[in-house]
Amino acid sequence: MFDFEKLDVYQTVRGLNQEVYAFIYKSKGLDAYIIDQWKRASLSAVLNLSEGVGRMSVADKKHFLTISRGSIFECVSILQIIYDLKWIDEDFYNKLYSDYEKASKMLLGMYRSFN
């Protein structure tokens, strides 16, 4: 097992990625650009987290955690846009929003642990 797989934050972000992709593929009529960007940001969050854990220097680790957290922020903005457009129901919106908030806090805590 790789180090990043042991982290709760990785499992949280990974789970979000799975939920986003499942939602995207079952939904019809969504704007292709918004969906493409959401997929990219979601994937970026999980990939940069795992890459950062594998880096050797603290500066590199913090850099990739910052990118991962930025991708989470991007996902939240996209989530809010699709909610405003009524492309997602309120319950699922609230669940994803809460999970993104949790992931963001976990990433920030991990970042701060390197200070």
Backbone as ProteinMPNN parsed JSONL, in Angstrom:
{"seq_chain_A": "MFDFEKLDVYQTVRGLNQEVYAFIYKSKGLDAYIIDQWKRASLSAVLNLSEGVGRMSVADKKHFLTISRGSIFECVSILQIIYDLKWIDEDFYNKLYSDYEKASKMLLGMYRSFN", "coords_chain_A": {"N_chain_A": [[0.839, -1.176, 0.0], [0.516, 2.223, -0.802], [1.785, 5.259, 0.681], [0.035, 7.507, 0.516], [-2.45, 6.34, 0.253], [-3.198, 5.597, 2.778], [-4.134, 7.783, 4.05], [-6.761, 9.665, 5.522], [-7.679, 11.988, 4.333], [-7.039, 11.578, 1.655], [-8.763, 9.433, 1.057], [-11.195, 10.735, 1.395], [-11.132, 12.749, -0.623], [-10.828, 11.141, -2.837], [-13.255, 9.716, -2.736], [-15.027, 11.841, -3.218], [-14.297, 12.423, -5.846], [-15.184, 10.108, -7.14], [-17.956, 10.321, -6.698], [-18.567, 12.684, -8.076], [-17.863, 12.028, -10.728], [-19.671, 9.906, -11.169], [-22.106, 11.283, -10.945], [-21.888, 13.086, -13.089], [-21.806, 11.354, -15.313], [-24.306, 10.168, -15.242], [-26.035, 12.22, -15.599], [-27.872, 14.221, -17.856], [-27.768, 16.704, -20.427], [-26.119, 18.645, -19.34], [-23.907, 21.439, -19.349], [-21.215, 21.157, -21.495], [-18.644, 22.342, -21.25], [-18.539, 23.204, -18.557], [-18.826, 20.761, -17.263], [-16.558, 19.38, -18.195], [-14.564, 20.954, -17.037], [-15.138, 20.575, -14.323], [-14.636, 17.837, -14.049], [-11.881, 17.849, -14.577], [-10.886, 19.477, -12.47], [-11.695, 17.99, -10.256], [-10.301, 15.586, -10.622], [-7.715, 16.645, -10.56], [-7.524, 17.433, -7.878], [-7.337, 15.001, -6.418], [-5.136, 13.768, -7.658], [-2.988, 15.595, -7.336], [-2.801, 15.657, -4.568], [-1.986, 12.996, -4.007], [0.436, 12.961, -5.421], [1.853, 14.94, -4.067], [2.221, 13.813, -1.518], [4.105, 11.93, -2.134], [6.364, 13.393, -2.633], [9.663, 14.498, -1.668], [10.751, 16.768, -0.404], [9.746, 19.263, 1.982], [8.836, 21.683, 0.973], [8.035, 20.973, -1.632], [5.993, 19.133, -1.003], [4.129, 20.833, 0.292], [3.56, 22.548, -1.813], [2.172, 20.908, -3.684], [-0.006, 20.151, -2.103], [-1.22, 22.617, -1.832], [-2.022, 23.091, -4.477], [-3.836, 20.977, -4.764], [-5.779, 21.732, -2.873], [-6.591, 24.132, -4.003], [-7.835, 23.131, -6.273], [-9.987, 21.862, -5.086], [-11.384, 24.119, -4.199], [-12.051, 25.179, -6.682], [-13.782, 23.17, -7.575], [-15.892, 23.558, -5.761], [-16.827, 26.073, -6.555], [-17.762, 25.444, -9.119], [-19.698, 23.57, -8.415], [-21.485, 25.281, -7.081], [-22.304, 26.864, -9.218], [-23.631, 24.979, -10.874], [-25.646, 24.317, -9.15], [-27.008, 26.758, -8.876], [-28.01, 26.893, -11.439], [-29.85, 24.961, -11.295], [-29.241, 22.307, -11.861], [-28.641, 20.323, -10.175], [-29.818, 18.572, -7.347], [-30.888, 19.861, -4.145], [-30.228, 18.349, -1.815], [-28.129, 16.628, -2.639], [-26.317, 18.539, -3.477], [-25.773, 19.809, -0.99], [-24.569, 17.674, 0.356], [-22.245, 17.184, -1.207], [-21.052, 19.721, -0.983], [-20.521, 19.868, 1.773], [-18.714, 17.725, 2.0], [-16.635, 18.666, 0.36], [-15.881, 20.876, 1.877], [-14.952, 19.602, 4.177], [-12.768, 18.165, 3.069], [-11.164, 20.311, 2.245], [-10.496, 21.486, 4.722], [-9.075, 19.385, 5.851], [-6.906, 19.182, 4.1], [-5.745, 21.685, 4.536], [-5.026, 21.398, 7.217], [-3.145, 19.366, 6.964], [-1.23, 20.676, 5.412], [-0.456, 22.691, 7.21], [0.744, 21.106, 9.117], [3.28, 20.742, 8.28], [4.696, 22.953, 8.976]], "CA_chain_A": [[0.0, 0.0, 0.0], [1.26, 3.475, -0.872], [1.555, 6.138, 1.833], [-1.127, 8.384, 0.35], [-3.677, 5.547, 0.387], [-3.483, 5.448, 4.202], [-4.613, 9.066, 4.573], [-8.201, 9.933, 5.489], [-7.941, 13.056, 3.355], [-7.012, 10.962, 0.332], [-9.998, 8.668, 0.885], [-12.274, 11.71, 1.248], [-11.037, 13.361, -1.952], [-11.088, 10.045, -3.783], [-14.695, 9.499, -2.716], [-15.641, 12.969, -3.928], [-14.032, 12.23, -7.266], [-16.089, 9.05, -7.603], [-19.326, 10.84, -6.708], [-18.674, 13.674, -9.15], [-17.873, 11.323, -12.013], [-20.934, 9.172, -11.276], [-23.153, 12.274, -11.201], [-21.696, 13.611, -14.44], [-22.136, 10.366, -16.333], [-25.732, 9.832, -15.255], [-26.8, 13.44, -15.882], [-27.964, 14.604, -19.27], [-28.059, 18.101, -20.693], [-25.231, 19.561, -18.642], [-22.992, 22.17, -20.21], [-20.007, 20.354, -21.706], [-17.458, 23.029, -20.729], [-18.582, 23.153, -17.094], [-18.593, 19.37, -16.869], [-15.148, 19.08, -18.449], [-13.764, 21.658, -16.033], [-15.373, 19.918, -13.04], [-13.884, 16.585, -14.082], [-10.454, 18.167, -14.475], [-10.597, 19.966, -11.124], [-11.875, 16.866, -9.338], [-9.157, 14.704, -10.824], [-6.538, 17.374, -10.099], [-7.479, 17.413, -6.412], [-6.867, 13.705, -5.931], [-3.807, 13.468, -8.202], [-1.974, 16.445, -6.706], [-2.638, 15.182, -3.2], [-1.153, 11.784, -3.991], [1.793, 13.315, -5.851], [2.488, 15.699, -2.998], [2.632, 12.904, -0.457], [5.294, 11.232, -2.599], [7.514, 14.289, -2.754], [10.61, 14.349, -0.565], [10.987, 18.01, 0.334], [8.564, 19.886, 2.578], [8.357, 22.71, 0.038], [7.303, 20.275, -2.697], [4.76, 18.6, -0.418], [3.215, 21.952, 0.511], [3.156, 23.059, -3.129], [1.143, 20.034, -4.257], [-1.195, 20.264, -1.261], [-1.846, 23.895, -2.2], [-2.703, 22.876, -5.761], [-4.981, 20.11, -4.497], [-6.798, 22.534, -2.189], [-7.118, 25.058, -5.005], [-8.754, 22.363, -7.119], [-11.204, 21.696, -4.281], [-12.084, 25.404, -4.276], [-12.616, 25.249, -8.03], [-14.939, 22.258, -7.594], [-16.985, 24.198, -5.023], [-17.383, 27.115, -7.421], [-18.529, 24.767, -10.166], [-20.869, 23.019, -7.74], [-22.421, 26.378, -6.852], [-22.851, 27.258, -10.523], [-24.635, 24.016, -11.343], [-26.785, 24.422, -8.234], [-27.744, 27.961, -9.281], [-28.686, 26.573, -12.693], [-30.815, 23.905, -10.961], [-28.819, 21.063, -12.485], [-28.354, 19.374, -9.108], [-30.8, 18.785, -6.281], [-30.343, 20.507, -2.949], [-29.629, 17.373, -0.898], [-26.832, 16.194, -3.164], [-25.478, 19.739, -3.405], [-25.343, 19.98, 0.403], [-23.642, 16.594, 0.689], [-20.964, 17.459, -1.854], [-20.486, 20.942, -0.391], [-19.996, 19.485, 3.086], [-17.53, 16.892, 1.785], [-15.566, 19.541, -0.126], [-15.424, 21.675, 3.021], [-14.161, 18.678, 4.999], [-11.503, 17.917, 2.36], [-10.381, 21.545, 2.3], [-9.958, 21.619, 6.075], [-8.078, 18.333, 6.039], [-5.717, 19.573, 3.338], [-5.13, 22.804, 5.243], [-4.38, 20.832, 8.399], [-1.952, 18.649, 6.517], [-0.28, 21.722, 5.007], [0.057, 23.332, 8.434], [1.546, 20.161, 9.871], [4.658, 20.812, 7.782], [5.331, 24.198, 9.465]], "C_chain_A": [[0.888, 1.246, 0.0], [0.871, 4.387, 0.296], [0.282, 6.959, 1.696], [-2.446, 7.633, 0.538], [-4.116, 5.389, 1.848], [-4.14, 6.704, 4.794], [-6.132, 9.207, 4.453], [-8.534, 10.991, 4.446], [-7.925, 12.493, 1.936], [-8.309, 10.205, 0.066], [-11.197, 9.601, 0.706], [-12.284, 12.307, -0.151], [-11.303, 12.321, -3.039], [-12.592, 9.758, -3.875], [-15.454, 10.611, -3.421], [-15.475, 12.812, -5.431], [-14.983, 11.184, -7.853], [-17.525, 9.56, -7.693], [-19.543, 11.828, -7.849], [-18.746, 12.968, -10.505], [-19.171, 10.545, -12.213], [-22.083, 10.131, -11.601], [-23.082, 12.777, -12.643], [-22.179, 12.611, -15.481], [-23.605, 9.965, -16.347], [-26.607, 11.029, -15.607], [-26.749, 13.767, -17.362], [-28.217, 16.109, -19.364], [-27.198, 19.099, -19.94], [-24.28, 20.214, -19.634], [-21.648, 21.434, -20.297], [-18.763, 21.023, -21.124], [-17.407, 22.946, -19.207], [-18.263, 21.741, -16.609], [-17.129, 18.985, -17.065], [-14.264, 19.719, -17.377], [-13.923, 21.005, -14.663], [-14.618, 18.596, -12.962], [-12.396, 16.843, -13.898], [-10.074, 18.602, -13.063], [-10.697, 18.839, -10.102], [-10.698, 15.903, -9.42], [-7.869, 15.352, -10.32], [-6.402, 17.317, -8.584], [-6.884, 16.104, -5.898], [-5.448, 13.4, -6.432], [-2.712, 14.313, -7.554], [-1.754, 16.09, -5.248], [-1.71, 13.972, -3.165], [0.275, 12.088, -4.438], [2.548, 14.053, -4.752], [2.988, 14.825, -1.865], [3.929, 12.188, -0.845], [6.528, 12.099, -2.732], [8.382, 14.231, -1.502], [10.8, 15.633, 0.238], [9.666, 18.577, 0.855], [7.981, 20.93, 1.628], [7.553, 22.079, -1.1], [5.974, 19.733, -2.178], [3.721, 19.705, -0.277], [2.697, 22.518, -0.811], [2.021, 22.213, -3.709], [-0.134, 20.02, -3.417], [-1.956, 21.547, -1.564], [-2.606, 23.76, -3.515], [-3.953, 22.024, -5.56], [-6.114, 20.906, -3.85], [-7.404, 23.559, -3.143], [-8.107, 24.368, -5.932], [-10.063, 22.083, -6.389], [-12.032, 22.979, -4.347], [-12.751, 25.573, -5.64], [-13.851, 24.362, -8.142], [-16.135, 22.875, -6.875], [-17.63, 25.293, -5.867], [-18.239, 26.514, -8.525], [-19.81, 24.18, -9.579], [-21.922, 24.105, -7.514], [-23.066, 26.846, -8.153], [-23.931, 26.267, -10.967], [-25.85, 23.973, -10.414], [-27.65, 25.627, -8.61], [-28.543, 27.731, -10.555], [-29.72, 25.453, -12.53], [-30.519, 22.587, -11.685], [-28.537, 19.973, -11.458], [-29.36, 19.633, -7.986], [-30.106, 19.253, -5.001], [-29.661, 19.53, -1.996], [-28.244, 16.93, -1.358], [-25.84, 17.353, -3.157], [-24.911, 19.886, -1.992], [-24.351, 18.903, 0.824], [-22.266, 16.848, 0.09], [-20.28, 18.673, -1.232], [-19.835, 20.614, 0.953], [-18.721, 18.651, 2.946], [-16.358, 17.71, 1.246], [-14.999, 20.377, 1.016], [-14.534, 20.831, 3.938], [-12.795, 18.439, 4.359], [-10.598, 19.134, 2.428], [-9.725, 21.718, 3.666], [-8.877, 20.58, 6.349], [-6.784, 18.675, 5.306], [-4.984, 20.724, 4.014], [-4.41, 22.309, 6.499], [-3.1, 20.1, 8.046], [-0.85, 19.633, 6.119], [0.376, 22.338, 6.25], [0.937, 22.404, 9.251], [3.006, 20.178, 9.429], [5.372, 22.081, 8.226], [6.127, 23.944, 10.725]], "O_chain_A": [[1.887, 1.307, 0.717], [-0.235, 4.292, 0.829], [-0.473, 7.094, 2.659], [-3.446, 8.228, 0.939], [-5.277, 5.082, 2.117], [-4.643, 6.674, 5.918], [-6.713, 8.903, 3.411], [-9.551, 10.898, 3.759], [-8.732, 12.906, 1.103], [-8.889, 10.318, -1.014], [-12.115, 9.289, -0.053], [-13.332, 12.364, -0.794], [-11.941, 12.621, -4.049], [-13.129, 9.58, -4.968], [-16.417, 10.351, -4.142], [-16.413, 13.045, -6.194], [-15.52, 11.37, -8.945], [-18.231, 9.264, -8.658], [-20.583, 11.807, -8.508], [-19.603, 13.287, -11.329], [-19.714, 10.528, -13.318], [-22.933, 9.823, -12.436], [-24.101, 12.877, -13.326], [-22.882, 12.979, -16.423], [-24.1, 9.472, -17.361], [-27.795, 10.867, -15.885], [-25.722, 13.611, -18.023], [-28.816, 16.702, -18.466], [-27.52, 20.287, -19.906], [-23.898, 19.61, -20.636], [-21.03, 21.133, -19.276], [-17.909, 20.34, -20.56], [-16.358, 22.654, -18.633], [-17.512, 21.561, -15.65], [-16.531, 18.34, -16.204], [-13.33, 19.092, -16.876], [-12.95, 20.89, -13.918], [-14.03, 18.271, -11.93], [-11.727, 16.133, -13.147], [-9.063, 18.155, -12.522], [-9.875, 18.747, -9.19], [-10.17, 15.465, -8.399], [-7.029, 14.682, -9.721], [-5.297, 17.171, -8.061], [-6.013, 16.118, -5.027], [-4.647, 12.829, -5.692], [-1.631, 13.806, -7.256], [-0.638, 16.208, -4.744], [-0.76, 13.932, -2.382], [1.225, 11.529, -3.89], [3.736, 13.817, -4.537], [4.061, 15.07, -1.314], [4.753, 11.879, 0.015], [7.629, 11.584, -2.926], [7.891, 13.949, -0.409], [10.991, 15.573, 1.453], [8.611, 18.393, 0.247], [6.762, 21.042, 1.499], [6.505, 22.6, -1.483], [4.946, 19.861, -2.844], [2.569, 19.536, -0.678], [1.536, 22.916, -0.913], [1.019, 22.756, -4.173], [-1.229, 19.89, -3.964], [-3.187, 21.564, -1.554], [-3.719, 24.269, -3.642], [-5.007, 22.32, -6.124], [-7.274, 20.766, -4.236], [-8.606, 23.821, -3.089], [-9.108, 24.963, -6.33], [-11.128, 22.069, -7.005], [-13.247, 22.925, -4.532], [-13.881, 26.052, -5.733], [-14.852, 24.759, -8.738], [-17.27, 22.732, -7.329], [-18.855, 25.421, -5.885], [-19.319, 27.021, -8.827], [-20.879, 24.283, -10.18], [-23.112, 23.875, -7.731], [-24.249, 27.184, -8.175], [-25.015, 26.672, -11.385], [-26.952, 23.632, -10.843], [-28.876, 25.527, -8.658], [-29.619, 28.301, -10.734], [-30.376, 25.05, -13.491], [-31.431, 21.854, -12.068], [-28.23, 18.837, -11.819], [-29.709, 20.781, -7.711], [-28.905, 19.061, -4.813], [-28.619, 19.854, -1.427], [-27.306, 16.866, -0.564], [-24.66, 17.165, -2.864], [-23.705, 20.067, -1.821], [-23.403, 19.179, 1.56], [-21.249, 16.745, 0.776], [-19.075, 18.655, -0.985], [-18.714, 21.045, 1.224], [-17.76, 18.85, 3.689], [-15.212, 17.476, 1.631], [-13.787, 20.567, 1.113], [-13.497, 21.294, 4.412], [-11.773, 18.504, 5.042], [-9.394, 19.002, 2.646], [-8.544, 22.055, 3.758], [-7.879, 20.874, 7.007], [-5.693, 18.475, 5.839], [-3.754, 20.742, 4.062], [-3.305, 22.76, 6.801], [-2.095, 20.207, 8.749], [0.319, 19.438, 6.455], [1.596, 22.481, 6.322], [1.793, 22.87, 10.004], [3.874, 19.674, 10.143], [6.541, 22.273, 7.891], [6.726, 24.869, 11.274]]}, "name": "protein", "num_of_chains": 1, "seq": "MFDFEKLDVYQTVRGLNQEVYAFIYKSKGLDAYIIDQWKRASLSAVLNLSEGVGRMSVADKKHFLTISRGSIFECVSILQIIYDLKWIDEDFYNKLYSDYEKASKMLLGMYRSFN"}
